[in-house]
Amino acid sequence: MQALIRALAFAAEKHRHQRRKDAQASPYINHPIQLAEVLAIEAGIEDERVLVAAVLHDTIEDTETTPAELERIFGQEVKNIVLEVTDDKALSKAARKQAQINHAPSLTRRAKLVKLADKICNLRDMANHPPADWPLGRRREYFDWAKAVVDGVRGVHPELERIFDVAYSKKPEASAA
């Protein structure tokens, strides 16, 4: 429990100036907390390393956090999980998205759990509080891309997969032309 509290404080500090892309520009820290909530409360996952990695999953990708810093504070296992779910920002956005699809099947079990929770939370946000500047087509494409990523991790946790499928079922309808 102490590592999880430490991770929450660490992530809150690292993400303190960041906002989500929703119309309300909600605090970014809400997102990692939601991941931990999905994993622990909805899916019953008690593995502290998974929960800590979920809270920290965007720190390397979206802040100045280094892998060495994560390892020093949270250990090698947590750092490795975070690195597995971290996009390579040197790639174009399209290449990063394709890389997530390609790499999903080879993730470790713990990283697959974090990836699943991330996609669940992102789809819920996209359905309930979409970015104001995202047209319907882009939101629909995001749902399909998230499903392609999750299809690569299926078999890791049936309940999380069921939760994802419920979130995916909220995909915005195509407008009737």
VEXNU-488473 format. One line per field, with one value per atom (N, C-alpha, C): residue number from 0; atom name; x, y, z. Coordinates in Angstrom, 2 decimals. Example, Ala and Ser with C-alpha at 12.3 -4.5 7.8 and 13.67 -1.06 7.14 Angstrom:
# residues 2
num (0:0:0:1:1:1)
atome (N:CA:C:N:CA:C)
x (13.19:12.30:13.20:12.85:13.67:12.90)
y (-5.69:-4.50:-3.30:-2.25:-1.06:0.03)
z (7.80:7.80:7.80:7.08:7.14:7.87)
# end
This chain:
# residues 177
num (0:0:0:1:1:1:2:2:2:3:3:3:4:4:4:5:5:5:6:6:6:7:7:7:8:8:8:9:9:9:10:10:10:11:11:11:12:12:12:13:13:13:14:14:14:15:15:15:16:16:16:17:17:17:18:18:18:19:19:19:20:20:20:21:21:21:22:22:22:23:23:23:24:24:24:25:25:25:26:26:26:27:27:27:28:28:28:29:29:29:30:30:30:31:31:31:32:32:32:33:33:33:34:34:34:35:35:35:36:36:36:37:37:37:38:38:38:39:39:39:40:40:40:41:41:41:42:42:42:43:43:43:44:44:44:45:45:45:46:46:46:47:47:47:48:48:48:49:49:49:50:50:50:51:51:51:52:52:52:53:53:53:54:54:54:55:55:55:56:56:56:57:57:57:58:58:58:59:59:59:60:60:60:61:61:61:62:62:62:63:63:63:64:64:64:65:65:65:66:66:66:67:67:67:68:68:68:69:69:69:70:70:70:71:71:71:72:72:72:73:73:73:74:74:74:75:75:75:76:76:76:77:77:77:78:78:78:79:79:79:80:80:80:81:81:81:82:82:82:83:83:83:84:84:84:85:85:85:86:86:86:87:87:87:88:88:88:89:89:89:90:90:90:91:91:91:92:92:92:93:93:93:94:94:94:95:95:95:96:96:96:97:97:97:98:98:98:99:99:99:100:100:100:101:101:101:102:102:102:103:103:103:104:104:104:105:105:105:106:106:106:107:107:107:108:108:108:109:109:109:110:110:110:111:111:111:112:112:112:113:113:113:114:114:114:115:115:115:116:116:116:117:117:117:118:118:118:119:119:119:120:120:120:121:121:121:122:122:122:123:123:123:124:124:124:125:125:125:126:126:126:127:127:127:128:128:128:129:129:129:130:130:130:131:131:131:132:132:132:133:133:133:134:134:134:135:135:135:136:136:136:137:137:137:138:138:138:139:139:139:140:140:140:141:141:141:142:142:142:143:143:143:144:144:144:145:145:145:146:146:146:147:147:147:148:148:148:149:149:149:150:150:150:151:151:151:152:152:152:153:153:153:154:154:154:155:155:155:156:156:156:157:157:157:158:158:158:159:159:159:160:160:160:161:161:161:162:162:162:163:163:163:164:164:164:165:165:165:166:166:166:167:167:167:168:168:168:169:169:169:170:170:170:171:171:171:172:172:172:173:173:173:174:174:174:175:175:175:176:176:176)
atome (N:CA:C:N:CA:C:N:CA:C:N:CA:C:N:CA:C:N:CA:C:N:CA:C:N:CA:C:N:CA:C:N:CA:C:N:CA:C:N:CA:C:N:CA:C:N:CA:C:N:CA:C:N:CA:C:N:CA:C:N:CA:C:N:CA:C:N:CA:C:N:CA:C:N:CA:C:N:CA:C:N:CA:C:N:CA:C:N:CA:C:N:CA:C:N:CA:C:N:CA:C:N:CA:C:N:CA:C:N:CA:C:N:CA:C:N:CA:C:N:CA:C:N:CA:C:N:CA:C:N:CA:C:N:CA:C:N:CA:C:N:CA:C:N:CA:C:N:CA:C:N:CA:C:N:CA:C:N:CA:C:N:CA:C:N:CA:C:N:CA:C:N:CA:C:N:CA:C:N:CA:C:N:CA:C:N:CA:C:N:CA:C:N:CA:C:N:CA:C:N:CA:C:N:CA:C:N:CA:C:N:CA:C:N:CA:C:N:CA:C:N:CA:C:N:CA:C:N:CA:C:N:CA:C:N:CA:C:N:CA:C:N:CA:C:N:CA:C:N:CA:C:N:CA:C:N:CA:C:N:CA:C:N:CA:C:N:CA:C:N:CA:C:N:CA:C:N:CA:C:N:CA:C:N:CA:C:N:CA:C:N:CA:C:N:CA:C:N:CA:C:N:CA:C:N:CA:C:N:CA:C:N:CA:C:N:CA:C:N:CA:C:N:CA:C:N:CA:C:N:CA:C:N:CA:C:N:CA:C:N:CA:C:N:CA:C:N:CA:C:N:CA:C:N:CA:C:N:CA:C:N:CA:C:N:CA:C:N:CA:C:N:CA:C:N:CA:C:N:CA:C:N:CA:C:N:CA:C:N:CA:C:N:CA:C:N:CA:C:N:CA:C:N:CA:C:N:CA:C:N:CA:C:N:CA:C:N:CA:C:N:CA:C:N:CA:C:N:CA:C:N:CA:C:N:CA:C:N:CA:C:N:CA:C:N:CA:C:N:CA:C:N:CA:C:N:CA:C:N:CA:C:N:CA:C:N:CA:C:N:CA:C:N:CA:C:N:CA:C:N:CA:C:N:CA:C:N:CA:C:N:CA:C:N:CA:C:N:CA:C:N:CA:C:N:CA:C:N:CA:C:N:CA:C:N:CA:C:N:CA:C:N:CA:C:N:CA:C:N:CA:C:N:CA:C:N:CA:C:N:CA:C:N:CA:C:N:CA:C:N:CA:C:N:CA:C:N:CA:C:N:CA:C:N:CA:C:N:CA:C:N:CA:C:N:CA:C:N:CA:C:N:CA:C:N:CA:C:N:CA:C:N:CA:C:N:CA:C:N:CA:C:N:CA:C:N:CA:C:N:CA:C:N:CA:C:N:CA:C)
x (0.82:0.00:0.86:2.00:2.87:3.39:3.74:4.25:3.17:1.93:0.84:0.62:0.65:0.49:1.66:2.86:4.04:3.88:3.37:3.17:2.13:1.06:0.03:0.62:1.39:2.02:3.02:3.80:4.79:4.11:3.08:2.37:1.67:1.08:0.42:1.41:2.60:3.63:4.10:4.35:4.85:3.83:2.55:1.50:0.82:1.37:0.67:0.25:0.96:0.61:-0.14:-0.47:-1.11:-2.62:-3.32:-4.78:-5.16:-6.32:-6.86:-7.38:-7.66:-8.12:-9.63:-10.33:-11.78:-12.16:-13.43:-13.90:-13.72:-13.73:-13.57:-12.10:-11.18:-9.74:-9.47:-9.99:-9.85:-8.38:-8.03:-6.63:-6.16:-4.98:-4.46:-4.39:-4.09:-3.91:-5.16:-6.31:-7.54:-7.39:-6.70:-6.57:-5.80:-4.59:-3.91:-4.66:-5.35:-6.15:-7.28:-7.90:-8.97:-8.46:-7.25:-6.68:-6.58:-6.02:-5.87:-7.24:-8.22:-9.57:-10.17:-10.04:-10.55:-9.89:-8.59:-7.86:-8.23:-8.21:-8.42:-9.88:-10.72:-12.12:-12.97:-12.86:-13.72:-13.22:-11.90:-11.36:-10.79:-10.72:-10.25:-8.76:-7.98:-6.53:-5.87:-5.08:-4.43:-2.92:-2.37:-0.93:-0.47:0.24:0.63:1.52:2.35:3.21:2.39:1.31:0.43:-0.25:-0.75:-1.45:-0.49:0.70:1.70:2.07:2.31:2.65:1.50:0.27:-0.88:-0.88:-0.61:-0.58:0.57:1.65:2.85:2.94:1.95:2.10:2.44:2.06:2.36:3.50:4.17:5.18:6.39:6.88:8.04:7.64:6.48:6.02:5.67:5.05:4.47:5.09:6.11:6.77:8.28:9.02:10.49:11.04:10.18:10.61:11.51:12.56:13.46:13.24:13.59:13.51:14.35:15.51:16.37:15.69:14.98:14.26:13.17:12.40:11.36:11.97:13.06:13.69:14.20:14.81:15.35:14.25:13.11:12.03:11.10:10.79:9.74:10.25:11.50:12.05:12.04:12.83:13.01:11.74:10.98:9.77:8.77:8.51:7.56:8.08:9.36:9.95:9.76:10.00:9.88:8.45:7.47:6.07:5.76:6.18:5.93:6.59:7.83:8.51:7.79:7.22:6.50:5.30:4.65:3.44:3.73:5.00:5.39:5.62:4.98:5.19:6.55:7.13:8.38:8.04:8.26:7.90:8.75:9.81:10.61:9.86:8.87:8.08:6.95:6.45:5.27:4.07:3.02:1.82:1.27:1.22:0.71:1.58:2.89:3.80:3.65:3.45:3.24:1.97:0.92:-0.35:-0.19:0.49:0.71:1.60:2.60:3.49:2.72:1.75:0.95:0.21:-0.35:-1.05:-0.07:1.09:2.08:2.67:2.91:3.60:2.67:1.38:0.45:0.56:0.60:0.65:1.90:3.00:4.25:4.49:3.54:3.68:3.64:4.26:4.14:2.71:2.35:1.00:0.67:1.57:1.30:1.12:1.95:1.81:0.50:0.07:-1.21:-2.36:-2.29:-3.34:-3.39:-2.22:-2.17:-2.69:-2.29:-2.73:-4.25:-4.81:-6.27:-6.98:-6.51:-7.14:-7.03:-5.90:-5.72:-6.74:-6.92:-7.87:-9.31:-9.63:-10.96:-11.22:-10.29:-10.47:-10.54:-9.70:-9.72:-11.04:-11.57:-12.85:-13.98:-13.96:-15.00:-14.93:-13.72:-13.57:-14.03:-13.68:-14.05:-15.57:-16.23:-17.69:-18.40:-17.89:-18.59:-18.12:-16.84:-16.26:-15.24:-15.69:-14.73:-14.03:-12.83:-12.18:-13.09:-13.20:-14.12:-13.78:-12.51:-12.10:-12.00:-12.50:-12.47:-13.82:-13.87:-15.13:-15.51:-16.75:-17.28:-16.41:-15.98:-15.17:-13.89:-13.24:-11.99:-12.24:-13.35:-13.68:-13.96:-14.69:-14.99:-13.71:-12.80:-11.52:-10.73:-10.79:-10.08:-10.62:-11.94:-12.54:-12.02:-12.00:-11.55:-10.07:-9.25:-7.83:-7.63:-8.34:-8.21:-8.59:-9.61:-10.02:-8.92:-8.28:-7.18:-6.04:-5.74:-4.70:-5.14:-6.35:-6.84:-6.98:-7.33:-7.42:-6.08:-4.98:-3.67:-3.33:-4.11:-3.84:-4.92:-5.89:-6.98:-6.46:-7.15:-6.76:-6.04:-5.73:-4.97:-5.87:-7.09:-7.98:-9.41:-10.20:-11.55:-12.44:-12.36:-13.22:-12.83:-11.55:-11.11:-11.51:-11.42:-11.81:-13.31:-14.10:-15.54:-15.81:-15.10:-15.26:-14.88:-13.80:-13.42:-14.54:-15.10:-16.15:-17.36:-17.70:-18.80:-18.44:-17.21:-16.78:-16.81:-16.36:-16.34:-17.76:-18.72:-20.11:-20.69:-20.01:-20.47:-19.87:-19.30:-18.72:-19.76:-19.40:-20.38:-20.93:-22.21:-22.87:-22.48:-22.38:-22.14:-23.38:-23.18:-24.33:-25.05:-26.36:-27.18:-27.21:-26.68:-26.60:-27.79)
y (-1.20:0.00:1.26:1.21:2.39:2.76:1.75:2.02:2.68:2.25:2.84:4.31:4.59:5.98:6.83:6.28:6.98:7.25:6.27:6.43:7.51:7.54:8.58:9.97:10.13:11.43:11.79:10.82:11.04:11.45:10.70:11.00:12.35:12.67:13.97:15.10:14.95:15.98:16.06:14.93:14.92:15.46:15.18:15.60:16.90:17.60:18.72:19.82:20.04:21.12:20.60:19.32:18.74:18.62:18.74:18.62:17.57:16.97:16.04:16.85:16.16:16.84:17.03:16.62:16.78:18.26:18.53:19.92:20.62:19.86:20.45:20.65:20.14:20.21:19.72:18.54:18.00:17.69:17.68:17.41:16.06:16.01:14.78:13.63:13.95:12.90:12.03:12.56:11.76:10.48:10.57:9.41:8.26:8.46:7.33:6.78:7.65:7.18:6.28:6.67:5.85:4.47:4.41:3.10:2.21:2.75:1.96:1.53:2.41:2.08:0.94:1.01:-0.07:-1.39:-1.36:-2.60:-3.16:-2.32:-2.79:-3.02:-2.05:-2.10:-2.93:-2.65:-3.34:-4.74:-4.91:-6.21:-7.02:-6.43:-7.17:-7.49:-6.74:-6.99:-6.42:-7.24:-6.83:-6.73:-7.06:-7.01:-5.55:-5.22:-3.83:-3.30:-4.14:-3.67:-3.24:-3.95:-3.57:-2.24:-2.09:-0.86:0.34:0.14:1.22:1.59:0.59:0.87:1.58:1.22:1.90:3.38:3.70:5.10:5.84:5.15:5.78:5.63:5.00:4.55:5.64:6.88:7.96:8.87:8.56:9.49:9.60:8.50:8.57:9.19:8.79:9.27:10.75:11.23:12.58:13.57:13.17:14.10:13.94:14.63:14.56:13.38:12.48:11.33:10.42:9.91:8.98:7.57:6.58:5.20:4.98:5.60:5.44:5.97:7.07:7.66:6.70:6.15:5.19:3.97:3.47:2.28:2.57:3.73:4.10:4.17:4.71:4.94:3.73:3.09:2.05:0.65:0.52:-0.79:-1.13:-2.13:-2.52:-3.08:-3.88:-4.48:-3.42:-2.45:-1.38:-0.58:-0.23:0.51:-0.26:-1.57:-2.36:-2.39:-2.49:-2.46:-1.12:-0.04:1.30:1.43:0.97:1.05:0.26:-0.88:-1.69:-0.96:-0.13:0.56:2.01:2.37:3.73:3.80:4.77:5.01:5.64:5.36:5.98:7.29:8.40:9.72:10.13:9.38:9.68:9.26:8.40:7.94:8.92:8.91:9.71:9.15:9.94:9.48:8.21:8.18:7.00:5.77:5.96:4.84:4.37:5.30:4.92:4.10:4.51:3.78:2.36:2.25:0.93:0.08:0.70:-0.03:-0.60:0.14:-0.40:-1.67:-1.65:-2.84:-3.99:-3.70:-4.75:-5.35:-4.52:-4.98:-5.57:-5.29:-5.73:-7.23:-8.11:-9.54:-9.96:-9.23:-9.64:-8.97:-8.16:-7.54:-8.61:-8.33:-9.23:-9.16:-10.13:-10.16:-8.86:-8.39:-7.17:-5.97:-5.86:-4.74:-4.83:-6.05:-6.22:-5.71:-5.96:-5.47:-3.95:-3.31:-1.85:-1.33:-1.96:-1.54:-1.65:-2.75:-2.93:-1.84:-1.58:-0.54:0.82:1.11:2.38:2.54:1.49:1.57:1.68:0.98:1.10:2.55:3.13:4.51:5.49:5.29:6.20:6.11:4.90:4.77:5.38:5.17:5.80:7.32:7.86:9.31:9.78:9.02:9.40:9.36:8.41:8.30:9.38:9.67:10.56:12.01:12.22:13.57:13.70:13.61:13.63:14.98:14.97:16.25:17.10:18.36:19.25:19.35:19.23:19.42:18.11:17.01:15.74:15.49:15.47:15.16:13.69:13.38:12.04:10.97:11.20:10.21:9.88:10.88:10.65:9.86:10.17:9.43:7.97:7.71:6.33:5.58:6.26:5.64:5.29:6.15:5.88:4.59:4.43:3.21:1.97:2.04:0.88:0.59:1.65:1.45:0.82:1.32:0.78:-0.70:-1.07:-2.48:-3.32:-2.78:-3.51:-3.76:-2.78:-2.97:-4.04:-3.92:-4.85:-6.26:-6.40:-7.74:-8.48:-7.73:-8.34:-8.79:-8.38:-8.79:-9.72:-10.06:-10.92:-12.25:-12.72:-13.96:-13.72:-12.46:-12.15:-12.02:-11.50:-11.28:-11.14:-12.21:-12.19:-11.05:-10.74:-9.69:-8.32:-8.04:-6.76:-6.68:-7.79:-7.82:-7.57:-8.13:-7.87:-6.39:-5.80:-4.37:-3.54:-3.94:-3.24:-3.35:-4.55:-4.74:-3.87:-3.70:-2.80:-1.37:-0.95:0.40:0.57:-0.45:-0.39:-0.30:-0.92:-0.89:0.52:1.45:2.84:3.66:2.98:3.66:4.58:5.83:6.77:6.25:6.43:5.99:6.90:6.30:7.10:7.93:9.15:10.02:9.54:9.53:9.11:10.25:9.98:11.05:11.02)
z (0.00:0.00:0.00:0.70:0.75:-0.63:-1.43:-2.78:-3.63:-3.46:-4.23:-3.84:-2.56:-2.10:-2.60:-2.54:-3.05:-4.55:-5.29:-6.74:-7.03:-6.25:-6.45:-6.23:-5.18:-4.91:-6.00:-6.45:-7.50:-8.80:-9.20:-10.44:-10.36:-9.22:-9.05:-9.25:-8.70:-8.86:-10.32:-10.94:-12.32:-13.32:-13.08:-14.01:-13.58:-12.60:-11.97:-12.93:-14.01:-14.94:-16.17:-16.18:-17.36:-17.17:-18.29:-18.30:-19.34:-19.16:-20.15:-21.33:-22.44:-23.65:-23.68:-22.62:-22.61:-22.55:-22.84:-22.89:-21.55:-20.45:-19.12:-18.75:-19.58:-19.28:-17.85:-17.54:-16.19:-15.88:-14.60:-14.22:-14.75:-15.29:-15.88:-14.88:-13.63:-12.62:-12.47:-12.85:-12.79:-13.61:-14.74:-15.64:-14.99:-14.47:-13.82:-12.61:-11.89:-10.76:-11.26:-12.37:-12.95:-13.35:-13.90:-14.26:-13.03:-11.96:-10.73:-10.21:-10.32:-9.86:-10.68:-12.00:-12.85:-12.48:-12.34:-12.03:-10.66:-9.64:-8.27:-7.93:-8.24:-7.81:-8.77:-10.07:-11.02:-11.37:-11.47:-11.89:-10.73:-9.53:-8.36:-8.36:-9.10:-9.15:-7.91:-7.23:-5.99:-6.12:-7.27:-7.50:-7.43:-6.35:-6.12:-7.24:-7.83:-8.92:-10.12:-10.40:-11.50:-11.19:-9.98:-9.60:-9.60:-9.09:-9.09:-10.52:-11.36:-12.77:-13.48:-13.15:-13.76:-13.42:-12.17:-11.74:-12.44:-12.70:-13.28:-14.80:-15.43:-16.82:-17.83:-17.58:-18.53:-18.09:-17.00:-16.49:-17.40:-17.94:-18.83:-20.16:-20.67:-21.97:-21.98:-20.92:-20.93:-19.97:-19.22:-18.30:-18.45:-17.63:-17.68:-16.86:-16.44:-15.65:-16.48:-15.86:-16.54:-16.03:-16.86:-16.38:-15.11:-15.05:-13.87:-12.62:-12.76:-11.62:-11.13:-12.07:-11.67:-11.00:-11.55:-10.96:-9.55:-9.37:-8.06:-7.01:-7.37:-6.40:-6.27:-7.41:-7.41:-7.76:-8.14:-8.44:-9.92:-10.25:-11.65:-12.27:-11.52:-12.10:-12.52:-11.66:-11.99:-13.18:-13.14:-14.26:-15.56:-15.55:-16.77:-17.29:-16.40:-16.83:-17.49:-16.85:-17.40:-18.77:-18.89:-20.19:-21.27:-20.90:-21.89:-22.47:-21.68:-22.15:-22.58:-22.64:-23.02:-24.52:-25.18:-26.61:-26.84:-27.99:-28.41:-29.10:-28.41:-28.93:-30.13:-30.45:-31.64:-32.91:-32.77:-33.91:-34.19:-35.41:-35.74:-34.99:-34.89:-34.18:-34.82:-36.15:-36.85:-36.56:-36.55:-36.27:-34.82:-33.90:-32.49:-32.34:-33.03:-32.94:-33.50:-34.63:-35.22:-34.33:-33.71:-32.80:-31.62:-31.11:-30.00:-30.43:-31.63:-32.14:-32.30:-32.90:-33.17:-31.90:-30.89:-29.68:-28.61:-28.71:-27.66:-27.34:-28.34:-28.01:-27.24:-27.38:-26.74:-25.39:-24.93:-23.61:-22.52:-21.39:-20.24:-19.71:-18.90:-18.33:-17.60:-16.77:-16.00:-16.93:-17.94:-18.88:-19.65:-19.98:-20.67:-19.80:-18.50:-17.59:-17.59:-17.52:-17.54:-18.88:-19.97:-21.31:-21.42:-20.94:-20.97:-20.18:-18.99:-18.16:-18.82:-19.45:-20.14:-21.26:-22.04:-23.15:-22.63:-21.55:-20.95:-20.55:-19.83:-19.36:-20.51:-21.52:-22.67:-23.43:-23.61:-24.31:-23.50:-22.20:-21.36:-21.48:-21.41:-21.56:-22.93:-23.96:-25.33:-25.51:-24.87:-24.98:-24.17:-22.97:-22.05:-22.07:-22.35:-22.34:-23.46:-24.72:-25.82:-25.95:-26.52:-26.80:-27.68:-27.34:-28.06:-29.54:-29.87:-31.27:-32.05:-31.50:-32.22:-32.89:-34.21:-34.89:-34.69:-35.00:-34.81:-35.46:-36.68:-37.39:-36.65:-36.11:-35.38:-34.10:-33.42:-32.21:-32.54:-33.62:-34.04:-34.39:-35.09:-35.44:-34.18:-33.17:-31.93:-31.29:-31.26:-30.70:-31.43:-32.76:-33.54:-33.32:-33.23:-32.96:-31.58:-30.57:-29.22:-29.21:-29.96:-30.04:-30.68:-31.71:-32.37:-31.38:-30.54:-29.52:-28.52:-28.01:-26.99:-27.55:-28.82:-29.40:-29.28:-29.22:-29.08:-27.67:-26.69:-25.30:-24.75:-25.57:-25.09:-24.57:-23.54:-22.88:-21.57:-21.28:-20.07:-18.84:-19.01:-17.86:-18.38:-18.35:-18.92:-18.39:-17.12:-16.57:-17.12:-17.18:-17.76:-19.23:-19.93:-21.34:-21.49:-20.58:-20.59:-20.35:-19.40:-19.10:-20.33:-21.01:-22.24:-23.27:-23.45:-24.45:-24.16:-22.89:-22.52:-22.91:-22.62:-23.00:-24.51:-25.24:-26.70:-27.27:-26.59:-27.07:-27.06:-26.42:-26.37:-27.52:-28.50:-29.66:-30.27:-30.55:-31.11:-32.44:-32.61:-33.84:-35.00:-36.17:-37.38:-37.64:-38.03:-38.29:-39.54:-39.46:-40.60:-41.61:-42.78:-43.79:-44.71)
# end
